[in-house]
């Protein structure tokens, strides 16, 4: 015999804090015209969280297109974005000595506070190029030529446990 089931009303209390603070998806936008190092570095790292994704992009133009295509995602509070870029790369068949600075400016248009690592060979030259573009090194923008610093950056900001 079928009977009637009564489900009691459950009252929920509003939670002031994010109930799942570790549930964010981390997007690492890695801009470099030579993606071999990006893939090798990412694959060599242990303990990449399941909610971390590397997006390899070959140019500032690809970064701009990706950011424009994913505007809704960029505003999602469950997503965080960090960027690794080199400074000099070939874009549209031409060597661009300041591509990294241009990428930072593009990234900042969409993501004002995301962490950035400019991973390069020549630190002094990169600092001069950033200064020329009025980009200051601060607590969200770092410059390094050290693979250990790259791995540290990825561990702290790139979604590694």
C-alpha positions in Angstrom: 0.0 0.0 0.0 1.3 3.4 -1.0 1.4 6.0 1.7 2.1 9.6 1.9 5.6 10.7 2.9 6.0 14.0 4.7 9.3 15.8 4.4 9.9 18.3 7.2 10.8 21.8 6.2 14.5 22.5 6.7 15.6 25.9 7.5 19.0 27.1 6.2 21.1 29.7 7.8 23.0 32.0 5.5 26.7 31.3 5.5 28.8 34.5 5.5 32.0 32.8 4.3 32.6 30.9 1.1 31.5 27.4 2.2 34.1 25.7 0.0 37.2 28.0 -0.1 39.4 25.5 -1.9 36.9 24.8 -4.7 38.2 27.4 -7.1 39.5 26.5 -10.4 43.0 27.9 -11.2 43.7 28.9 -14.7 47.4 29.3 -15.6 47.7 31.3 -18.8 51.2 30.6 -20.2 52.2 32.8 -23.1 55.3 31.7 -25.0 56.0 31.0 -28.6 58.0 27.9 -27.6 55.5 25.8 -25.7 57.9 22.9 -25.1 59.2 24.3 -21.8 55.7 25.2 -20.6 54.4 21.7 -21.2 57.6 20.0 -19.8 57.6 22.1 -16.6 53.8 21.6 -16.0 54.1 17.9 -16.6 57.1 17.5 -14.3 55.4 19.1 -11.4 53.9 16.8 -8.8 50.6 17.3 -7.0 48.8 19.4 -9.6 45.4 19.9 -8.2 42.5 18.5 -10.3 41.0 21.9 -10.5 44.1 23.5 -12.1 44.4 24.0 -15.8 47.2 25.3 -17.9 46.2 27.2 -21.1 49.2 27.5 -23.4 49.1 30.5 -25.7 51.6 31.4 -28.4 51.2 35.1 -28.6 49.7 38.3 -27.0 47.0 38.1 -29.8 46.0 34.6 -28.7 45.9 35.8 -25.1 43.6 38.7 -26.1 41.4 36.4 -28.1 41.2 33.9 -25.1 40.3 36.7 -22.6 37.6 38.1 -24.9 36.2 34.7 -25.6 36.0 33.8 -21.8 34.7 37.1 -20.4 32.0 35.4 -18.4 34.5 32.9 -16.9 36.8 35.8 -15.9 34.0 37.2 -13.7 33.3 33.8 -12.1 34.2 33.9 -8.4 35.0 30.2 -8.5 37.9 30.9 -11.0 41.3 32.4 -10.4 43.8 33.4 -13.1 47.6 33.6 -13.1 49.9 34.3 -16.0 53.4 33.2 -17.0 54.9 35.0 -20.0 58.3 35.4 -21.6 59.4 38.9 -22.8 60.6 38.4 -26.4 58.8 36.2 -28.9 57.9 35.9 -32.5 54.4 37.2 -33.1 52.8 37.3 -36.6 56.2 36.3 -38.1 58.0 39.3 -36.5 60.3 39.2 -33.4 58.6 41.4 -30.8 61.1 42.4 -28.0 58.3 43.7 -25.8 55.6 41.1 -26.3 55.6 40.2 -22.5 54.9 43.8 -21.5 52.1 43.9 -24.1 50.7 40.7 -22.7 50.8 42.0 -19.1 48.8 45.1 -20.2 46.2 42.9 -22.0 45.9 40.6 -19.0 45.4 43.6 -16.6 42.6 44.9 -18.8 40.6 41.8 -17.8 42.3 40.6 -14.6 43.5 43.6 -12.5 44.9 41.6 -9.6 46.0 38.2 -11.0 49.6 37.1 -10.3 52.1 37.3 -13.1 55.6 35.9 -13.6 57.7 37.1 -16.4 60.0 34.1 -16.9 63.0 35.2 -19.0 66.7 34.9 -19.7 67.8 38.5 -19.1 66.4 40.1 -16.0 67.9 43.6 -16.4 66.7 44.0 -20.0 63.2 42.8 -19.0 63.1 45.3 -16.1 64.0 48.1 -18.5 61.2 47.0 -21.0 58.7 46.9 -18.2 59.7 50.3 -17.0 59.3 51.7 -20.5 55.7 50.4 -20.5 55.1 51.8 -17.0 54.7 48.4 -15.5 56.0 48.1 -11.9 57.3 45.0 -10.2 55.1 44.6 -7.2 53.5 41.9 -5.1 51.5 40.6 -8.1 54.2 40.9 -10.9 57.5 39.1 -10.6 60.5 38.7 -12.9 62.8 35.7 -12.8 65.2 33.6 -14.9 65.3 30.8 -12.4 63.5 27.5 -13.0 63.3 27.1 -9.2 61.5 30.5 -8.9 59.2 29.4 -11.7 58.3 26.2 -9.8 57.8 28.2 -6.6 55.5 30.6 -8.4 53.5 27.7 -9.8 53.3 26.1 -6.4 52.1 29.3 -4.7 49.8 30.7 -7.4 49.3 28.0 -10.0 47.2 25.5 -8.2 49.7 23.1 -6.8 49.3 21.5 -3.5 
